[in-house]
Amino acid sequence: MRNKVLKNILIVMMLLAGHGLFSGIRMERFKNGATDCIGIENEYYSIVLVPDYGGRIFKWKNKISGITFTDEEIPDKPGLLVDQTGILDDRGNFRSIRYSAFPFSSRKDVIVLYLKGVDPRRKLTVERKMTFRSGSPVMEIRYKYSNESHTAVSGFDLGQRNFFRVNGGKVTPDDMYFIPTTHAVRRVTGKTFRNGGAEMAGKLMSSIGAEWHAFLSRKNKTGIAVHHNDNWYSGWYAWKGGVDFPTYEWMFGDLEAGYSRETSFDLIQTDGFDAVSYASKELLADLRLTHENGRRLAADLKVKVLSAIPPKAVLTTSIRKVASRWRAELKPIPFKGEMFRQTLPLQGEGLYVIEQKVTRGKQLIARWYDSLAYGKNIKHEAVFTPQYACNTDPEMVPGWSAPPKIRLDFSADATERRFAVSFPNQDNVYTECRELKLKLARNEFESRSLVLYPLDPYGSFTYSCKAPEGIGVRILPEIIFRWRSAKMGTVTRLLRILIPQEKIETETPTGVWLVFDTSKAKTGKYRFPVVFKNAEGKTAQVEITLEVSPVVLPQRKLVMMESEVAFPKNVMKDPVLLEAWMQNMTRHSVDFLQLGGAPNFQTDSPEMEIARKNISSLEKKLELALASGLTRVKTSRYSKIMPDEKEHRNWIELGKLLRAKGYQDKDIFVKILDEQPPDQFPVMAEMAKWLKAAGFRPFSTFSTLFAHPEQLRILDPYFDLYQGGVIGPETIAARRKDGSLKPGDLFGEYTGWGACWQSYRSMLYHGLKAAFAKYDFFHNHEYMRSGNARLFANIIRVGENSLPQDSPAHEGLRDGMEFANLAALCRQWIELLEQKKDFRTAAGKARKKYDRIFNGIFKRKPFKFMDLSDCTIEPVSEADYQNAHDQLLGILEEINAAAAGQDFAKVSWNDLELYRGGRIFKADGPGSESFSKAFRDYFRLEKTEAYNGIRVIFQIGKADGLTYKIVKDKKRVMIEAPTEEDLRRAGDIWIRTMDAVGLRF
């Protein structure tokens, strides 16, 4: 206790040292529990930096303004997974890596701190040198990154994330980013991100016009500025508008495998300014331009010198008109004082560039500029480029070695025909493939990867497969696109797209994917070849042995998946295309329709009035989605303002429409905001309250919520689903046990990088993890948004025919999620058997085998996130996945045999049990007999006449102007439509929305 008190006193002394009570610079090393900390203080600031957590600055007190820029809780021991907060948080997941720290100095007025961190998994080393000076608000920062891996590192993994509270708290409209772009010095509102130009579009602002940027509280005239000293600075980024604590970040360029590179920048605490036009360790400048009748331009300049300026320095101001030879330069004036006012001439309407320089002789000390668009329809253009103090280049890492040479394990036949079909590279070895064996459920998709390996400099190949009846096989060559978007801050990505082609022409080993489909297959064992032929007619044959199990995966997913999508405009207008897209999604285990995601389909959004004339387009989309298998639906509301009467009515009407088309109450979700801090939970709960009353199930994304039952209890009366970035089975069980969750609450996880450049195995892992943690839900970010302009984030590519082209990543995501559903089906059956005394022995055997998969084949590992401890699984090899998959099928086959002679089946919709224990509903009206037969066939039920008291009534009528409507009234379901054909379609769609358990195979 005494040590803790002393530690807290030391931190308080470091942070609250009064202005004027201390001069010079000092450093203190201390511990917070077992965590090493370093405090540094001078006349301008006091900070606490924590080497044990990536060298991050956890505390920063501005002693001039009195504002605390950050004050994060320091963990009391190393090794915890901490949140992404603080200042100088090295991106690339270094925030929890322990840095070594070596402070040194040869002068009393200077402290130099050297930090070093190594990510052993990625073989990436970060070295940071920080220089602090007495009497200066500037921290001089130098970085060296060394990439000793065999993979390039992207810009978003090379940079610094910062949460600067420039006003001491939540961001306000008075807080502003000052970003010099190629067009102008943009003044971007920190709360809304408004006022940025078109050149700032994209995730990473890479249209750099100068080497500095800043983030200020205009009200308090304080903040932070950054000056980059070399050309490795690649762009500025902030996450995100509309949140209480946006980030302030900068990124560097790519770093190829085997190279290191250095960069430096100055971190400048800024006081006394509510705007800046330039920032460096030498000075701050704020240039204000005011035009007078198009003839004159007043230039008011405020400066603050931060380090000694050479005597006899002068200020030179010039102006030029873009797309014109006209230019004017004022006579240089002595650079003395802090305020300067000059008048510049103008020549009518046009785009002007104004530049100011501080020089001494030929020495350039500082240079800044801005632009003025004067006149009607005059727009800013790209006129600026940064002027760095120096250029840096990458250097080879000493001792780095390239990957070992590839070995080929091919037969003499392959050598003679000059090509082979092999398994993918495993430990730098390609092994010839002669046979593939796999076992699938009776309605499953599954992918396998092969490599077509030419042994000549060039090869042209065709391929074929005559699969048995009921077996679907697609052969898809893997086409690699090199893709990069500077605006997205991405390294050059190898996008792997699966594109059907008549032949493969290649000079290099080419991936070929076999996608199997057993949705029309009968139980049994099938053998058939896949044949590859070169231009000379020589063939290589892979024998396929496919065993189709009697097991049938649930038609409606037990583990739900949303894959974020905004359908292209032309797809939205073409029902044939739209249906093809939706079917592609359901073939990849997606079962959520996302409303409000397409900017050109505004009727999706409840915040836009849903006029009757627009209902039909939304209705058609809903029917296509349901018929395709998208039997859950999600919309969103990101405003914190309570709705007016009109919007509230629209939400209610949307809920009614979704129910009328057949969506169950429990399948209609609404996302409320995203990643909000705890102080916003009461607002979110109030919003969820009225949305739930309107018929929607509220949810949102949370990271640290689950470690805090008291916070969870604020939300849980109204929230039904929790999408977490960090959550595991032990935490879920603990929250259910302590009562902070209500029965039926759903949990899930998400990935923010479910994209086509990912590997099959990395995306497969998400489903395996969902199976282990028993998640109810998974969110993939993203299926497709913004067409092929966002291939760094999309998991599919849009083909020339406007149809989606899949990727190995998409196949892996689907295979993993089908595994998760197979595991959920297995758990469901075990629980059913446990409820029956006569079947508990069989249930016990099945559970033991199930547990051996998830505690044997899969290796669990603990993880910690701040004060949350839980577990997950290690990465799983494809061989172990296939073994686990086949064992799950085996368990279900044994359960099916053990359950013979007992009817466990139940089919329900909302709170109605349409079938259970041999008792079934009674249907009346046009098409009722065909519906009853379709119902029994779909759910594999024996014909029975026992009546359960529920009536399903089909009737022809106006259906409130809809193509059909479904209405539940106590123990009756009324289905109304204008024609008998519409009634038939309504019945077929309705069946797809129903839940079923205990169906025999």
Stockholm file with secondary structure:
# STOCKHOLM 1.0

chainA/1-1001         MRNKVLKNILIVMMLLAGHGLFSGIRMERFKNGATDCIGIENEYYSIVLVPDYGGRIFKWKNKISGITFTDEEIPDKPGLLVDQTGILDDRGNFRSIRYSAFPFSSRKDVIVLYLKGVDPRRKLTVERKMTFRSGSPVMEIRYKYSNESHTAVSGFDLGQRNFFRVNGGKVTPDDMYFIPTTHAVRRVTGKTFRNGGAEMAGKLMSSIGAEWHAFLSRKNKTGIAVHHNDNWYSGWYAWKGGVDFPTYEWMFGDLEAGYSRETSFDLIQTDGFDAVSYASKELLADLRLTHENGRRLAADLKVKVLSAIPPKAVLTTSIRKVASRWRAELKPIPFKGEMFRQTLPLQGEGLYVIEQKVTRGKQLIARWYDSLAYGKNIKHEAVFTPQYACNTDPEMVPGWSAPPKIRLDFSADATERRFAVSFPNQDNVYTECRELKLKLARNEFESRSLVLYPLDPYGSFTYSCKAPEGIGVRILPEIIFRWRSAKMGTVTRLLRILIPQEKIETETPTGVWLVFDTSKAKTGKYRFPVVFKNAEGKTAQVEITLEVSPVVLPQRKLVMMESEVAFPKNVMKDPVLLEAWMQNMTRHSVDFLQLGGAPNFQTDSPEMEIARKNISSLEKKLELALASGLTRVKTSRYSKIMPDEKEHRNWIELGKLLRAKGYQDKDIFVKILDEQPPDQFPVMAEMAKWLKAAGFRPFSTFSTLFAHPEQLRILDPYFDLYQGGVIGPETIAARRKDGSLKPGDLFGEYTGWGACWQSYRSMLYHGLKAAFAKYDFFHNHEYMRSGNARLFANIIRVGENSLPQDSPAHEGLRDGMEFANLAALCRQWIELLEQKKDFRTAAGKARKKYDRIFNGIFKRKPFKFMDLSDCTIEPVSEADYQNAHDQLLGILEEINAAAAGQDFAKVSWNDLELYRGGRIFKADGPGSESFSKAFRDYFRLEKTEAYNGIRVIFQIGKADGLTYKIVKDKKRVMIEAPTEEDLRRAGDIWIRTMDAVGLRF
#=GR chainA/1-1001 SS CHHHHHHHHHHHHHHHCCTTSCCSCEEEEEEETTEEEEEEECSSEEEEEEGGGTTEEEEEEETTTCCEEEECCCCSSTTCBCCSCSBSEETTTCTTSCCEEEEECSSTTEEEEEEEEEETTTTEEEEEEEEEETTCSEEEEEEEEEECSSSCBCGGGSEEECCCCTTSSSCCTTEEEEEEBSSCEEEEETTTCCSCCGGGCSSSBCCBCSSEEEEEETTTTEEEEEEECBTTEEEEECCCTTSSSCCCEEEECCBCTTEEEEEEEEEEEEESCSCCSEECSSEEEEEEEEEETTTEEEEEEEEEECSCCCTTCEEEEEEEETTSSCEEECCCEECCSSEEEEEEECCSSEEEEEEEEEEETTEEEEEEEEEEEESTTCCCCCCCCCCCSBCCCCEECTTCCCCCCCEEECCHHHHHHTEEEECCCBTTEEEBCCEEEEEECTTCEEEEEEEEEESSSCEEEEEEECCCTTCEEEEEEEEEEEECCGGGTCCCEEEEEECCCSCEEESSCEEEEEEEECTTCCSEEEEEEEEEEETTSCEEEEEEEEEECSCCCCSSCSSEEEEEECCCHHHHHCHHHHHHHHHHHHTTTCCEEECSCCTTCGGGCTTSCCCHHHHHHHHHHHHHHHHHTCCEEEEEECCCSCCCHHHHHHHHHHHHHHHHTTCCGGGEEEEECSSCCGGGHHHHHHHHHHHHHTTCEEEEEESSGGGCHHHHHHHTTTCCEEEESSCCHHHHHHHHHTTSSCTTCEEEEEESCCCTTSCHHHHHHHHHHHHHHTCSEEEEEEEESSGGGGTTTCSSEECTTSCEECCHHHHHHHHHHHHHHHHHHHHHHHHHHHTSGGGHHHHHHHHHHHHHIIIIISCEEEEEETTEEEEEECCCCHHHHHHHHHHHHHHHHHHHHHTTTCCCCEEEETTEEEEETTEEEEEESTTHHHHHHHHHHHTTCCCCCCEEEEEEEEEESCGGGSSCEEEEETTEEEEEESSHHHHHHHHHHHHHTCEEESCCC
#=GC SS_cons          CHHHHHHHHHHHHHHHCCTTSCCSCEEEEEEETTEEEEEEECSSEEEEEEGGGTTEEEEEEETTTCCEEEECCCCSSTTCBCCSCSBSEETTTCTTSCCEEEEECSSTTEEEEEEEEEETTTTEEEEEEEEEETTCSEEEEEEEEEECSSSCBCGGGSEEECCCCTTSSSCCTTEEEEEEBSSCEEEEETTTCCSCCGGGCSSSBCCBCSSEEEEEETTTTEEEEEEECBTTEEEEECCCTTSSSCCCEEEECCBCTTEEEEEEEEEEEEESCSCCSEECSSEEEEEEEEEETTTEEEEEEEEEECSCCCTTCEEEEEEEETTSSCEEECCCEECCSSEEEEEEECCSSEEEEEEEEEEETTEEEEEEEEEEEESTTCCCCCCCCCCCSBCCCCEECTTCCCCCCCEEECCHHHHHHTEEEECCCBTTEEEBCCEEEEEECTTCEEEEEEEEEESSSCEEEEEEECCCTTCEEEEEEEEEEEECCGGGTCCCEEEEEECCCSCEEESSCEEEEEEEECTTCCSEEEEEEEEEEETTSCEEEEEEEEEECSCCCCSSCSSEEEEEECCCHHHHHCHHHHHHHHHHHHTTTCCEEECSCCTTCGGGCTTSCCCHHHHHHHHHHHHHHHHHTCCEEEEEECCCSCCCHHHHHHHHHHHHHHHHTTCCGGGEEEEECSSCCGGGHHHHHHHHHHHHHTTCEEEEEESSGGGCHHHHHHHTTTCCEEEESSCCHHHHHHHHHTTSSCTTCEEEEEESCCCTTSCHHHHHHHHHHHHHHTCSEEEEEEEESSGGGGTTTCSSEECTTSCEECCHHHHHHHHHHHHHHHHHHHHHHHHHHHTSGGGHHHHHHHHHHHHHIIIIISCEEEEEETTEEEEEECCCCHHHHHHHHHHHHHHHHHHHHHTTTCCCCEEEETTEEEEETTEEEEEESTTHHHHHHHHHHHTTCCCCCCEEEEEEEEEESCGGGSSCEEEEETTEEEEEESSHHHHHHHHHHHHHTCEEESCCC
//
